[in-house]
């Protein structure tokens, strides 16, 4: 899903440059030091917490798709799931049960794509 982005740092650097925002300005917008922000972009530091990631998405005017990519890359960088997912799972017992079921059934990418498409059809 992350497309051409090999890391969280490369993704945010690319989006920052697309928007014409300097590293110093980005750090200022994120209320972080330029050195700390540089370390994030160079993948020497982990991505910030979810509230800062939400702010980052806002400041970079990310589309929903790009925001999802960013969150996925942030999770991978931390060697965990995307940071917006745990609260959803924890808040809905049926989600954890569903994940266990599809895991136990050996669902593959094609199965998931079909499942998601079916849900999208319901939303019209």
DRENFIMI-69186 format. One record per residue: residue number from 1; residue in one letter; z, x, y of N, C-alpha, C in turn. Coordinates in Angstrom, 3 decimals. Each point is the difference from the previous one (the first is absolute). Example, Ala and Ser with C-alpha at 12.3 -4.5 7.8 and 13.67 -1.06 7.14 Angstrom:
residues 2
  marpa  kolza      n.up    n.east   n.north     ca.up   ca.east  ca.north      c.up    c.east   c.north
      1      A     7.800    13.190    -5.690     0.000    -0.890     1.190     0.000     0.900     1.200
      2      S    -0.720    -0.350     1.050     0.060     0.820     1.190     0.730    -0.770     1.090
***
This chain:
residues 124
  marpa  kolza      n.up    n.east   n.north     ca.up   ca.east  ca.north      c.up    c.east   c.north
      1      X     0.000     0.808    -1.205     0.000    -0.808     1.205     0.000     0.847     1.262
      2      X     0.432     1.262    -0.078     0.127     0.775     1.223    -1.313     0.550     0.528
      3      X    -1.101    -0.326    -0.664    -1.310     0.384     0.533    -0.164     1.504     0.067
      4      X    -0.377     0.500     1.152    -0.291     1.419     0.160     1.202     0.813     0.457
      5      X     1.143    -0.600     0.114     1.172     0.703     0.518     0.792     0.612    -1.138
      6      X     0.171     1.318     0.065     0.697     0.683    -1.075     1.510     0.005     0.171
      7      X     0.479    -0.314     1.192     1.440     0.010     0.216     0.375    -0.876     1.191
      8      X     1.280    -0.317     0.085     0.514    -0.766     1.127    -0.280     0.735     1.315
      9      X     0.317     1.292     0.029    -0.189     0.783     1.218    -1.437     0.004     0.479
     10      X    -0.922     0.196    -0.929    -1.426     0.006     0.370    -0.428    -1.367     0.515
     11      X     0.529    -1.055    -0.615    -0.334    -1.356     0.437     0.448    -0.232     1.447
     12      X     1.271     0.280     0.297     0.486    -0.303     1.351    -0.630     0.924     1.041
     13      X    -0.258     1.235    -0.375    -0.675     0.899     0.938    -1.396    -0.531     0.321
     14      X    -0.723    -0.415    -1.028    -1.347    -0.529     0.191     0.011    -1.238     0.894
     15      X     0.917    -0.927    -0.262     0.078    -1.229     0.801     0.428     0.308     1.434
     16      X     0.897     0.957     0.165     0.433     0.393     1.346    -1.181     0.563     0.779
     17      X    -0.761     0.870    -0.641    -1.153     0.602     0.673    -1.078    -1.042     0.303
     18      X    -0.209    -0.952    -0.927    -0.962    -1.087     0.247     0.363    -0.768     1.266
     19      X     1.280    -0.140     0.263     0.477    -0.737     1.179     0.091     0.878     1.244
     20      X    -0.282     1.293    -0.166     0.040     0.904     1.152     1.405     0.261     0.503
     21      X     0.972    -0.018    -0.888     1.397     0.222     0.372     0.376     1.434    -0.345
     22      X     0.555     0.715     0.968     0.439     1.371    -0.266     1.217    -0.006    -0.920
     23      X     0.243     1.124    -0.633     1.165     0.121    -0.872     1.286    -0.229     0.802
     24      X     0.062     0.584     1.172     1.200    -0.175     0.847     0.209    -1.470     0.371
     25      X    -1.065    -0.667     0.354     0.106    -1.419     0.379     0.426    -0.846    -1.205
     26      X    -0.547     0.315    -1.171     0.381    -0.746    -1.199     1.479     0.183    -0.282
     27      X     0.471     1.228     0.105     1.425     0.277    -0.221     0.851    -0.785     0.997
     28      X    -0.455    -0.047     1.235     0.719    -0.750     1.031     0.031    -1.490    -0.340
     29      X    -1.139    -0.548    -0.400    -0.069    -1.414    -0.367     0.908    -0.324    -1.180
     30      X     0.180     0.966    -0.887     0.821    -0.195    -1.193     1.460     0.398     0.233
     31      X     0.308     0.484     1.202     1.350     0.459     0.344     0.462     1.113    -0.943
     32      X    -0.924     0.936    -0.237     0.272     1.168    -0.834    -0.442     1.240     0.763
     33      X     0.498     1.157    -0.400    -0.443     1.231     0.655    -1.415     0.341    -0.452
     34      X    -0.766     0.671     0.858    -1.349     0.406    -0.399     0.010     0.887    -1.252
     35      X     0.985     0.886    -0.112     0.084     0.870    -1.181     0.222    -0.829    -1.268
     36      X     0.879    -0.990     0.096     0.266    -0.862    -1.166    -1.243    -0.794    -0.356
     37      X    -0.684    -0.545     1.013    -1.207    -0.771    -0.275    -1.083     0.885    -0.615
     38      X    -0.133     1.223     0.497    -0.962     0.942    -0.565     0.311     0.259    -1.476
     39      X     1.278     0.159    -0.328     0.392     0.207    -1.401    -0.365    -1.204    -0.865
     40      X     0.100    -1.203     0.540    -0.395    -1.200    -0.750    -1.500     0.035    -0.261
     41      X    -0.780     0.299     1.026    -1.455     0.028    -0.158    -0.455     1.111    -0.941
     42      X     0.768     1.066    -0.077    -0.352     1.110    -0.886     0.656    -0.146    -1.371
     43      X     0.623    -1.164    -0.237     0.645    -0.321    -1.274     1.118     0.970    -0.368
     44      X     0.629     0.574     1.027     1.179     0.837    -0.242     1.279    -0.827     0.034
     45      X    -0.089    -1.189     0.605     1.121    -0.949     0.042    -0.480    -1.308    -0.592
     46      X     0.934    -0.747    -0.564    -0.331    -1.310    -0.538    -0.339    -0.974     1.118
     47      X    -0.752    -1.035    -0.319    -0.284    -1.047     0.988     1.304    -0.624     0.486
     48      X    -0.020    -0.555     1.204     1.210    -0.638     0.533     0.342    -1.286    -0.753
     49      X     1.131    -0.563     0.342     0.480    -1.249    -0.603    -0.929    -1.158     0.366
     50      X     0.179    -1.110    -0.722    -0.890    -1.151     0.151    -0.084    -0.498     1.439
     51      X     1.112    -0.047     0.724    -0.063    -0.487     1.381    -0.906     0.886     0.858
     52      X     0.050     1.308    -0.219    -0.882     0.913     0.737    -1.451    -0.139    -0.477
     53      X    -0.184    -0.278    -1.276    -1.366    -0.212    -0.499    -0.608    -1.262     0.608
     54      X     0.820    -1.020     0.170    -0.470    -1.228     0.666    -0.402     0.314     1.445
     55      X     0.824     0.787     0.682    -0.309     0.409     1.367    -1.283     0.831     0.035
     56      X    -0.141     0.896    -0.946    -1.198     0.836    -0.075    -1.251    -0.854    -0.170
     57      X     0.062    -0.978    -0.892    -1.142    -0.899    -0.206    -0.358    -0.720     1.292
     58      X     1.014    -0.397     0.733    -0.220    -0.685     1.284    -0.637     0.940     1.022
     59      X     0.535     1.200     0.130    -0.487     0.952     1.005    -1.417     0.492    -0.306
     60      X    -0.346     0.030    -1.295    -1.341     0.434    -0.391    -0.975    -1.171    -0.153
     61      X     0.480    -1.220     0.263    -0.818    -1.208    -0.128    -0.678    -0.060    -1.376
     62      X     0.806     0.213    -1.045    -0.555    -0.001    -1.349    -0.336    -1.413    -0.452
     63      X    -1.107    -0.127    -0.698    -0.346    -1.263    -0.641     0.993    -0.225    -1.139
     64      X     0.041    -1.205    -0.530     0.877    -0.280    -1.145    -0.345     0.920    -1.165
     65      X    -1.289     0.219    -0.223    -0.424     0.878    -1.099     0.489     1.427     0.226
     66      X    -0.192     0.519     1.212     0.451     1.363     0.293     1.519     0.108    -0.052
     67      X     0.690    -1.041     0.432     1.460     0.017    -0.086     0.432     0.082    -1.465
     68      X    -0.664    -0.744    -0.866     0.299     0.065    -1.429    -0.244     1.386    -0.563
     69      X    -1.107     0.605     0.400    -0.307     1.367    -0.445     1.093     0.944     0.478
     70      X     0.384    -0.119     1.265     1.040     0.863     0.548     1.303    -0.147    -0.788
     71      X     0.401    -1.244    -0.279     1.250    -0.232    -0.723    -0.086     0.538    -1.426
     72      X    -1.146    -0.166    -0.649    -0.184     0.548    -1.345     0.108     1.518     0.015
     73      X    -0.655     0.631     0.972     0.060     1.462     0.109     1.417     0.480     0.314
     74      X     0.725    -0.761     0.810     1.390     0.359     0.303     0.837    -0.042    -1.277
     75      X    -0.198    -1.029    -0.810     0.725    -0.088    -1.263    -0.348     1.142    -0.929
     76      X    -1.275     0.311    -0.115    -0.420     1.100    -0.872     0.579     1.322     0.476
     77      X     0.028     0.204     1.309     0.556     1.243     0.552     1.473     0.138    -0.368
     78      X     0.705    -1.130    -0.061     1.420     0.006    -0.365     0.197    -0.137    -1.516
     79      X    -1.104    -0.068    -0.739     0.030    -0.170    -1.450     0.719    -1.288    -0.393
     80      X    -0.370    -1.070     0.688     0.570    -1.320    -0.257    -1.044    -1.062     0.345
     81      X     0.375    -1.259    -0.070    -0.923    -1.059     0.391    -0.073    -0.084     1.522
     82      X    -1.007    -0.676     0.480    -0.142    -0.199     1.443     1.283    -0.626     0.544
     83      X     0.464     0.438     1.160     1.306    -0.432     0.503     0.111    -1.475     0.366
     84      X    -1.108    -0.723     0.081     0.077    -1.430     0.303     0.153    -0.842    -1.259
     85      X    -0.085     0.595    -1.171     0.001    -0.735    -1.259     1.399    -0.280    -0.576
     86      X     0.938     0.946     0.004     1.292    -0.253    -0.656     0.724    -1.261     0.470
     87      X     0.018    -0.264     1.288     0.710    -1.186     0.503    -0.635    -1.276    -0.555
     88      X    -1.325    -0.004    -0.133    -0.683    -1.168    -0.559     0.385    -0.194    -1.469
     89      X     0.011     1.085    -0.739     0.383    -0.087    -1.410     1.460    -0.436    -0.132
     90      X     0.867     0.615     0.775     1.435    -0.311    -0.071     0.292    -1.432     0.437
     91      X    -0.796    -0.519     0.894     0.227    -1.347     0.515    -0.603    -1.103    -0.850
     92      X    -0.747     0.367    -1.025    -0.684    -0.979    -0.840     0.098     0.432    -1.462
     93      X     0.975    -0.526    -0.712     0.224     0.398    -1.399    -1.250    -0.164    -0.854
     94      X    -0.805    -1.010     0.291    -1.197    -0.243    -0.794    -1.016     1.129     0.120
     95      X     0.040     0.741     1.106    -0.941     1.105     0.166     0.323     1.114    -0.990
     96      X     1.276     0.349    -0.107     0.392     1.031    -0.960    -0.345    -0.446    -1.423
     97      X     0.251    -1.258    -0.315    -0.327    -0.519    -1.334    -1.506     0.057    -0.246
     98      X    -0.781    -0.347     1.011    -1.461     0.035    -0.137    -0.487     1.436    -0.197
     99      X     0.563     0.932     0.734    -0.403     1.398    -0.148     0.317     0.522    -1.402
    100      X     1.164    -0.362    -0.512     0.337     0.415    -1.364    -0.975    -0.607    -1.012
    101      X    -0.352    -1.255     0.213    -0.922    -0.667    -0.924    -1.351     0.686    -0.014
    102      X    -0.563     0.255     1.166    -1.322     0.636     0.025     0.071     1.433    -0.523
    103      X     1.109     0.677     0.258     0.177     1.347    -0.565     0.014    -0.076    -1.522
    104      X     0.808    -0.922    -0.539     0.131    -0.126    -1.458    -1.301    -0.437    -0.662
    105      X    -0.812    -0.750     0.736    -1.296    -0.436    -0.531    -1.091     1.047     0.184
    106      X     0.327     1.063     0.706    -0.971     1.076     0.207    -1.115    -0.353     0.963
    107      X     0.308    -0.780     1.034    -1.023    -0.395     0.977    -0.632     1.244     0.625
    108      X    -1.314    -0.057     0.162    -0.710     1.112     0.624    -0.468    -0.406     1.399
    109      X    -0.722     0.887     0.636    -0.456    -0.262     1.369    -0.879    -1.247     0.070
    110      X    -0.849    -0.172    -0.974    -0.879    -1.176    -0.020     0.831    -1.292    -0.089
    111      X     1.033     0.009    -0.827     0.877    -1.172    -0.117     0.640    -0.329     1.348
    112      X     0.483     1.028     0.673     0.645    -0.206     1.300    -0.991    -0.517     1.036
    113      X    -1.192     0.562     0.004    -1.017    -0.452     0.952    -0.320    -1.471    -0.228
    114      X    -0.105    -0.396    -1.249    -0.265    -1.405    -0.336     1.156    -0.885     0.476
    115      X     1.216     0.434    -0.256     1.191    -0.736     0.415     0.028    -0.192     1.520
    116      X    -0.254     1.065     0.717     0.013    -0.064     1.473    -1.106    -0.925     0.506
    117      X    -1.176     0.084    -0.594    -1.098    -0.874     0.411     0.338    -1.469    -0.226
    118      X     0.653    -0.297    -1.114     0.427    -1.372    -0.280     1.000    -0.491     1.043
    119      X     0.925     0.858     0.382     0.972    -0.389     1.040    -0.692    -0.230     1.341
    120      X    -0.964     0.833     0.321    -0.735    -0.158     1.261    -0.760    -1.323     0.027
    121      X    -0.552    -0.415    -1.137    -0.719    -1.272    -0.074     0.924    -1.163     0.325
    122      X     1.238     0.087    -0.425     0.977    -1.070     0.276     0.310    -0.131     1.480
    123      X    -0.051     1.116     0.705     0.303    -0.003     1.434    -1.189    -0.482     0.826
    124      X    -1.144    -0.085    -0.647    -1.187    -0.547     0.637    -0.599     0.906     0.968
***
